[in-house]
């Protein structure tokens, strides 16, 4: 499972280990979650402080890795199987000025009949922060401890996250986060991005709610591995179920002298700042 691949090796020597094994789909826990109410062994304010500090570290670390990202959109039939799909595979590219973008490296010809997977949608998905609760962002949220819940083989603390205030210029995360009770790192998120003018969604796509799992990379960084969003789309004959699946794999450390490494600071910053809203 994505969440536990390498988690059993917490005591092993830490360091870059080359490309990571592609993550298999995790056991998706449908929301609303019902965590067990209790009092955590560590004060909740301290857990929040420590997972935010780790988000800072993970955002910086991720900028030092190359990885493959696949985005797949599926239209689902009455039997629960895809009737059409499209996939784009890309890798991150960092320009000389430190700007981070995605370069398409392959994919699948579209057989979609209702939706389309266009460049604008891909760019919007790429701009969603991977680490929304960094230290600099904590003051913008109310974060409330909800209890404990197992996720795969982990025991996690569950927190409910809501923005303290909305504005028209930025979208903020609202939803749930699951924090491993040993590493005190966020290992799963479920929620959406919202602004004063509505929910954020990619252009021409109906997805707003994302369930995202992370995997340990180099035995110490919990980085995104698998994200899924389910929704529906209207057709002339009614509605159909549609699904978005995003995967990140083949995490590989880059050389300190490579362009990707030199753009690490800019890349880290782009993963934590609120995004410009696009109402659904």
C-alpha positions in Angstrom: 0.0 0.0 0.0 1.1 3.6 -0.7 0.9 4.6 2.9 3.0 1.7 4.3 5.6 1.1 1.6 8.7 1.8 3.6 6.8 2.8 6.8 8.0 -0.4 8.5 11.6 0.7 7.8 11.4 3.8 10.0 14.4 2.6 11.9 16.4 1.9 8.8 19.3 4.0 7.6 17.9 7.1 5.8 19.1 8.5 2.6 18.3 8.6 -1.2 17.6 5.1 -2.5 16.9 5.8 -6.2 13.5 5.5 -7.9 10.7 4.5 -5.7 8.4 1.5 -6.4 5.2 2.7 -8.2 2.4 3.0 -5.6 -0.5 0.6 -5.8 -4.0 2.1 -5.2 -4.6 2.4 -1.4 -7.7 1.3 0.4 -9.8 4.3 -0.1 -11.8 5.3 3.0 -14.9 7.1 2.0 -15.9 10.3 3.8 -17.4 11.3 6.1 -14.9 9.7 8.3 -15.9 8.8 11.9 -12.7 9.0 13.9 -12.7 7.6 17.5 -13.0 10.5 19.9 -10.2 10.5 22.4 -7.5 12.6 24.0 -4.2 12.4 22.0 -1.0 11.3 23.8 0.6 14.6 22.6 -1.3 17.9 23.0 -3.1 18.7 19.7 -1.5 22.1 19.4 1.9 20.4 19.5 0.9 17.9 16.9 -0.2 20.7 14.6 3.1 22.6 15.1 5.1 19.5 14.4 3.2 18.4 11.3 3.4 21.9 9.9 7.2 22.0 10.4 7.3 18.7 8.5 5.2 20.1 5.7 7.9 22.8 5.4 10.6 20.1 5.1 8.6 18.0 2.7 7.9 20.9 0.4 11.6 21.7 0.2 12.6 18.1 -0.2 10.2 17.4 -3.0 11.8 20.2 -5.1 15.0 18.0 -5.0 13.3 15.0 -6.7 12.4 14.1 -10.2 9.2 12.1 -10.5 6.6 10.9 -13.0 3.0 12.3 -12.8 0.1 10.7 -14.5 -3.4 12.3 -14.8 -6.2 10.1 -15.9 -9.9 11.1 -16.5 -12.4 8.3 -16.8 -16.1 8.2 -17.8 -17.8 5.3 -15.9 -20.6 3.1 -17.2 -23.5 1.6 -15.4 -21.4 -1.5 -14.7 -18.8 0.5 -12.9 -16.2 0.1 -15.7 -14.7 2.9 -17.8 -16.4 3.6 -21.1 -13.9 6.3 -22.1 -10.7 7.7 -20.7 -7.7 9.9 -21.4 -4.3 10.0 -19.7 -1.4 12.4 -19.7 2.0 11.5 -18.2 4.5 14.3 -17.4 7.6 15.1 -15.5 8.6 18.3 -13.7 10.8 20.8 -15.4 12.5 23.8 -13.7 13.5 26.7 -15.9 16.6 28.9 -15.4 14.6 31.4 -13.3 13.4 28.7 -11.0 9.8 28.4 -12.4 8.5 24.9 -12.1 6.3 23.4 -14.8 5.2 20.0 -16.2 6.5 18.5 -19.5 4.4 15.9 -21.2 6.2 12.7 -21.8 3.4 10.4 -23.0 0.0 9.2 -22.3 -3.1 7.7 -23.9 -5.2 8.8 -26.8 -8.5 10.1 -25.6 -11.6 7.9 -25.8 -13.7 10.4 -23.7 -17.2 11.2 -25.1 -18.3 13.9 -22.7 -15.3 15.4 -21.0 -11.9 16.6 -22.3 -8.5 16.7 -20.7 -7.1 20.0 -21.9 -3.9 21.8 -21.2 -5.7 24.5 -19.1 -7.1 21.7 -16.8 -3.6 20.1 -16.4 -2.1 23.5 -15.5 -4.8 24.1 -12.9 -4.2 20.7 -11.4 -0.4 21.3 -11.3 -1.0 24.5 -9.4 -2.9 22.9 -6.5 -0.5 23.1 -3.5 0.7 19.6 -2.4 1.4 20.9 1.2 -1.4 23.3 2.2 -0.6 23.4 5.9 2.9 24.7 6.1 4.0 26.8 9.1 3.4 30.1 7.2 -0.2 29.1 6.4 -1.4 27.9 9.9 -2.6 31.3 11.0 -5.2 31.2 8.2 -6.9 28.1 9.4 -8.9 26.7 12.3 -7.6 23.2 12.9 -9.6 21.1 15.3 -8.6 17.6 16.6 -11.3 15.0 15.8 -9.9 11.7 17.1 -8.0 8.7 15.9 -8.6 6.4 12.9 -6.6 3.6 11.3 -5.4 4.1 7.7 -4.1 0.9 6.2 -1.6 -0.3 8.9 -1.1 3.2 10.4 -2.8 4.8 13.4 -3.6 8.4 12.6 -4.8 11.6 14.3 -7.6 13.2 12.4 -7.9 17.0 12.2 -10.7 19.1 10.6 -9.4 22.1 8.7 -11.4 25.2 7.8 -10.3 28.6 6.6 -10.7 31.4 9.1 -11.6 33.9 6.3 -12.3 33.7 2.6 -11.4 36.2 -0.1 -11.8 36.5 -3.8 -8.1 36.5 -4.7 -7.1 33.1 -3.2 -8.6 29.7 -2.6 -7.9 27.8 0.7 -8.1 24.2 1.7 -11.1 22.9 3.7 -11.4 19.3 4.7 -9.7 16.6 6.8 -6.0 15.6 7.3 -4.7 12.3 8.8 -1.5 12.5 10.8 0.6 9.4 11.5 0.9 9.1 15.3 4.6 8.1 15.1 6.1 10.4 12.5 3.6 13.2 13.2 3.4 13.8 9.4 0.3 14.2 7.3 -0.2 11.0 5.4 -3.6 11.6 3.8 -5.9 14.6 3.0 -9.5 14.8 1.9 -11.1 18.1 0.9 -11.4 20.9 -1.6 -10.1 24.4 -2.3 -12.6 27.2 -1.8 -12.7 31.0 -2.1 -15.3 33.7 -1.6 -16.6 33.1 -5.1 -16.9 29.3 -4.8 -15.2 26.0 -5.1 -12.1 25.7 -7.2 -12.1 23.1 -10.1 -10.1 22.6 -13.2 -11.5 24.3 -16.4 -14.2 22.1 -18.1 -13.9 19.4 -15.4 -16.4 18.9 -12.6 -13.9 17.7 -9.9 -13.6 19.6 -6.6 -13.1 17.0 -3.7 -9.8 15.2 -3.7 -8.7 12.3 -1.5 -4.9 12.2 -1.6 -2.5 9.6 -0.1 1.2 10.0 0.5 4.1 7.5 0.5 7.4 7.7 2.4 10.2 8.6 0.0 13.8 7.8 1.1 12.3 6.5 4.3 11.7 10.1 5.6 9.6 12.3 3.3 5.9 11.7 3.0 5.2 12.9 -0.6 2.0 12.6 -2.7 1.5 9.2 -4.3 -2.2 8.9 -5.3 -5.2 11.2 -5.5 -8.7 10.5 -6.6 -11.8 12.6 -7.2 -15.3 11.3 -8.1 -18.1 13.4 -9.6 -20.8 13.4 -12.4 -21.3 15.1 -15.7 -24.4 15.9 -17.7 -25.2 14.4 -21.1 -28.2 14.5 -23.4 -29.5 11.3 -22.0 -28.8 12.1 -18.3 -25.8 12.0 -16.1 -22.7 9.8 -16.0 -20.2 9.1 -13.3 -16.7 10.5 -13.9 -13.4 10.0 -12.1 -10.0 11.7 -11.9 -7.0 9.7 -10.8 -3.6 11.3 -10.3 -0.4 9.3 -9.5 3.1 10.4 -8.6 5.8 7.7 -8.8 9.5 7.1 -9.7 10.7 9.7 -7.2 14.4 10.0 -7.9 16.9 12.4 -6.1 18.4 15.0 -8.6 21.9 16.1 -8.6 22.6 19.3 -6.5 24.0 20.9 -9.6 21.0 20.1 -11.8 18.4 22.7 -12.9 15.8 20.9 -10.8 17.9 21.2 -7.7 18.8 24.9 -8.3 15.1 25.7 -8.5 14.3 23.9 -5.2 13.5 27.1 -3.3 11.0 28.3 -5.9 9.5 24.9 -6.3 9.0 24.6 -2.5 7.3 27.9 -2.3 4.8 27.0 -5.1 3.6 24.0 -3.1 2.5 25.9 -0.1 0.9 29.2 -1.2 -2.9 29.5 -1.7 -4.0 29.2 -5.3 -5.9 31.6 -7.4 -9.6 30.6 -7.4 -11.5 29.1 -10.3 -15.2 28.8 -9.3 -17.0 25.5 -10.1 
